[in-house]
Amino acid sequence: MKHPILDTNAKAAEPQPLLPRRRLLKSASAGAMLAAVPPVVGTMFARSAQAASDKEVVLSMSGGSFMTNWQTKVIDPFTKLTGIKVKMVSGNIKAHAMQLRANRNDPPFDLFLGDNADFVSLIAAGTFLPLSESKVPNIKDIHPKFKDGWGGHAVGFDYSSVGLAYRTDRIKSPPASWREFVERAAAGEFGKKVFFNSLPSGVRGAEVLLALSRAFGGDPKNVDAGFAAIKRFKPYTFKYFSSFNDPVVLLTNGEGDIGTGWDGRTYVAHDETGGKVDWINPKEGAASSGPPLGVVKGGNSEGAYALLNYALGVEAQKAFCEAMFYGSPNTKVVYSPALAKRIPALKDVQVSDEKFMAENLAAWIERWNREIAV
């Protein structure tokens, strides 16, 4: 099972045309819609529910198994429950954000799932509607780490975590922390078999930079400490990877022995290779993140609110995360024993300040190209 998280390098389903953006569907009852969410007092909600069920909801999407599991674990049961049809538009998530910016008066999406940095600018531009508990009751169960940073206009759907991935046959005593990894890598203990995120490539390099800044500087915003740590093991780093798939590929083909990698992807490879690779959650905390969701202003907002509410609920969250080996931001989800052993707990995950990263990323990339990439 492949395991992309908004992976633009993964093979996506054939992109669907954005126009015409709506198809009239057979009307579904307001009663079915009401069954999908907790009761709301008043007839206004019943009327809006009926209106929502008369239209499809258009959702931006990437591709691969992320899209497949959205269909089977979220959309199919949602449609069965409510009668509301959902159309996913697959493709490059950066391109989706550009389309949304360019079509403010006739938005191509109703519910938008996209890149974290894009959400910062889209929220600032007033693209999304507020996510109140009256509209999205299940948002009350989402951990503050995955909603407070968005100012009430977006919410995280899931999370994957970047820690340390390694070859079990070559590294018998793996490091337990970011600090130990840097110290041992810088001493040449792992040879020139270390790989690391390329900061300019959009593979969560900024989040890992801040994780090292926290580990070595006591504060994720002390990026001087993070850059200094990366430079220490630079002589032994043979690749700064630019694809989400690279860490597992480098480990399984024998090019790399240890480096930064994702929990879910590594565990999939662990099971497929009989334990040849494994993953470490550094004791200072893995760098965790996931795609945010927002209800687009000017779209089919009632249908989008209903889909978002279902997607954040325990049933959809558990089914999706069990299938993808991801973590759920819903505090009421209880994982299977097998997954619970692998996913960093909500209390332990480190979620970076998205606004801080968006404001400083260009300067960090310039510094990276000057100090690391040369």
N, C-alpha and C positions, 0 to 999 in steps of 0.2 A: 504493500500500500504506500503510495507516494503521499507527501504530506505538506503541500504548499500553504503558507499563510499569506494570502494576497501576493503570491509570488508571480511577478511579471515574467520570470524566466520559465515558469511552468507552462505546459501546453494547455491553453484555454479552450473552452468550447468555442465553436464558430460564432464570432460576434454577430449580434442581432441588430438589425437596423433600428434607429431611433424613431423613424417616422414611417407610418403613422404611430404616434406614441400611445394611443389608447385603442382598445377594442371594446365595444359594448358587449357585456356578458349577460347571460340570463340572470334575472333578478334572484337573489337569495333572501331568505327571510331575515328580518331584524332580530328575531328570536335566536337564530343560530349565531349571529354576530355577538349578541349579548352573552351567550354561553361562553365565549372565549375570554371574557374579562369579568372581574368582579362587578357586582351590581352598582349602577350609578343612578342616583336619584334624579327624577325628572324625565319629561317626554322628549326634551331636546336631544338627549343622547340616543334615544331610540330612532329619532328621525335621521340623525347623522349616521347611525349604524346602517340604516337602510340605504342611505346614499352611498356609503362606503362599499357595500356589497354589490352595488350596481356597476362598479368600475374595477378594473384590475389595478394592482399596485406594481409599479415599475421600480425595480431594485438594481442598483449598480453592483457588479460582481467582478471577480477576477477570473478564476478558472480552476481546473484540476479537481482534486478531491475536496478542496474547500467548497467549491461550488456544488459538487455532487452531494456532499453531506448537508449543505444548506437545503437542497431540494428534498432529500429524503427524510431528514431529521427535523426540519423546521417548516418548510413550505407545504409539503404534502399533508402533514397532519393539520396545519393551520387552515388550509383550504377545505379539508374534509370537515373540520369543525365549524367553519364560518361561512363557507360558500364563496369566499373572496379569492379570486384568481390572482396569482403573482407571476410577473414576467421578470426574469433575471436578464440583464444586459451584460454580457461578459466582455472582457477586454482589459486594456491597460488602465490601471486605476488613476494614474496621473492624467491620462487623456480624459477620463471621466470627469475629473475635477475641472479640467479646462472647458469641457462642454457645459458643465454646470455654471461656471463663471460667465460664459459667453451667452447663455440663454436664461437670464434671470427672469424674464417676463413669461417664458414658456418652458419651465424646467423639464429636462429630459428624464428626470427621476423623481419619484415620490419619497422613497426611503434611500438614503445615501450611505453606502459603506465604502470607506476609502482610507487613504494614508493619513497618519497622524498629523504630519506637518501641514498638509493641505487643509485639514480641518481647522487649524489655528487661523489661517487666513480666511477661510470660508465663514467661520463664525464671526470674525471681525467685520466681514462684509454684510452681515445680517441675512445669511442664506437660510438659516434653520429656525424652526419654530421651537418655543420652550417645551421642555419635557417635564410637565407637572405630573404628580401622582394621580391626579384626576384623569389625565389622558393616558398615562402609562403606569398603572398601579404597581406592576412588578419592579419598577425602578427603585422602590423603597428597599428591596432586598439586595440591591447591588452594592458592593463594598465601596466606601467613599473613595478609595484609591482610583477607581475606574469611572468616577463621574464628577467629583468635585472640581477637577482641573478644567472641565469643559464649561463651567459657568451655567449649567442647566440647559445647554443646547446640544449636547451629545452625550453618549454613554458608550463604554467599552463593551464589546460583545463577548470576547473571550481573551485569554492571554496565553502566550507561549513565552518561554524563558531562555535566555542565553546564559549558559554556564560554560563548563569545560567538557569537551568530548575527547575521547582518547581510545587508543588501541589497547585492549586488555592483555594481549600476548606480548606486548613490547614494554608496557609501563606497569610493573607489578605493584608499585606503591604510588598511586596517583596523588596529586596535591589535593588538599582539602579546602583551600581558600584561594582567592585571587592573589593575595600577597605571596603565598607559598608558590603558586604557579609562576609568578613573575620572577621571584628570587631564583628558583631552580632553572627556569628557562634562560635567564640572564647568565647563570653560571655555566651554561652549556650542557646541562645534565640530559636534556632531551635531544641534543644534537641539532642539526639544521633541519628539523622535522616539525617545526612549529608553524601553525597557520593562524591568521587573525583577520577580523573584519576590515575591509577597506572602507574608510570613513566616507569618501565621496560617492560610493556605489549604492547607497540606499539599502544596505543590508544590516540595519540596526547598529551601525558603528558608533553613532552618537551615544546611544544608550550604554554601550560597553565602555566607552570613554568615561562616562559619568560614573559607572560602577567602579572603575579603577580610581577615579578621582576621589570617590568616597572611601575606598579601601586604603589609599595611600595619603590622602590629604584631609580625611575626616569630614569632607563636605563634597557632595556631588558637583557643586559649582566651582570647586577648586581645580579647574581643568589643567592648570600647570602641573599638578601632581599626576594627573592622568597621562598627559603627554610624556612626562619624564619616565613613567613606568613603561610605556610602550616603547620608548627609545632604548630602554635598558636591554630588552631582549630582541631588538631589531636585528642584530647580527645573526641570530638563529631563526629568524622568520623567513621561510622560503616562499611564502605566498600570502598576500593580502587579498582574500577572496572577494568576489563581486557577485556571487549567486547564492541564494539561500540553500541550494542543493550541494554546494561545494564541500562543506565540512564532512558530510557523510561520504561523499565520493572520494575525497582525499584519504579518508581513513580506510575505506573498503578496498581501494585500489593499491594501497600500500605507500602512497607518496608521503602521507603525513602520519605523525604519531599522536599529536595532541594539539589542541587549540580551542578557540571559542566555537560553540555550536549550540543548536537548539535541543531542548529536552525531547519533544515529541518525535522529531525526525530521527534523533539518535536512538531512541527506544524502538522505533520501527525497525531501524537497521540492526539493533541488538537482537531483536527477536528473529529477524530474517537470516542473520549470520550465525546463529547459535552462540551469541554472547561475544562476538569478536570485537565489538565496540561497546562503549558504555558512556554514561553521562554523570557529571558531578554538579551538584548544587553548591556553589562556594558558600562558606559559612558566613561571609559578609552579606550574602543575598545575591541571587541571580538577577540579571537585567531583564525585566518582564515588560511586555507590551502586547497590544492586540489592536485590531481594527475598531475604530469608533463608528457609531451609527447616529445619523441625524435625520429628522423629518423635515423635508424640504418645503420651504415657504412657497405657496402658489401651486402646489401639487395636490394629489388626492390625499390630503392630510389625515382624514379619518381612517382610511384604509391603512395608511402608513403607521399611524399610531397603534392600530390593532395588531398589525404584524410585528411591530417592535415590541409591544407588550408580550405577545406570545413568545417571541424569540428570546426574551430575557427571563421567561418563566422557568421553573425547575424542570419540567418535563423536556422542553426543547434543549435547555442547557446541558442537562445530563446526557441526553442521547447524542448530541453533537460532540461534546467533549470526550465522551467515552470512545466515539468512533475516530476522533482525530488525535487523541492523546494530548489534549489541551486542557488548560485550567479554566474554570468558570468563575466569573466575578460575582455570581449569585451566591450569597452566604448560606443559603438553605440547601444547596446541592450536596448530596452525599455520594461520593464516588464509590465505585466498586473497590474492594480491597487491593486489587492489582494496580489500578490507576492511582489510588490514594498514596501508595508507596513511592510513586514516581513524580507526581506533580507538586511543585513547591506550594505550600499552604498560603492562603491569602494574607495571613499576618506576616509572612516572611518575604513576600515578593517586593522588589524595589521597582517602583514605577516612576519614571523620570518626569520632570517638569516639561511638558510639551512646548509651552510658550517660550521658556528659556532656551530650549534646543532650537526652535524655529528662528528665534531672534539672533542666535549666535552661530548657526551652522555654516553660513558662508565664510565667516572669519576662521572657523575651525578647519574647514576644507583648505583654505589658503595656507594655513599654518601646517596642515598635514602634508600638503604638496611640497612645502619648503623644508620641513624637518624630517618627515618619515618616508615619503615616496621616493626621494632622491637616492 
